[in-house]
Amino acid sequence: MSTEAADTSTSSQKGGPWIPLESNPEWATKLGVAKLLGMVSQPVKALLLIYPITADVEKKRKEDDEKLKQEGVSPNADSTVVWIEQKISNACGTIGLLHALLN
């Protein structure tokens, strides 16, 4: 028996791209978000809203973080909330799903 561990690394660990979950914003736009939400069975425990981060969105987030810092509020004020920072390209759906499940 070999004492070497099996290679369980994924392409993302080797620097390759993460395979994205299916997301088609044109479909959601054509049908309408309100109509889509009406098709979801109730009660709803989580809703994933995935949208592209633009330079304007990132600028606003940094401004909000700075404002909270000046007010003495920590961005991590609620210790019961699990937050996973996305560091892998195209993993937004997976990270969002993990947030929904863990919180």
Order of alpha helices (4+ residues) and beta strands (2+ residues): alpha-alpha-alpha-alpha
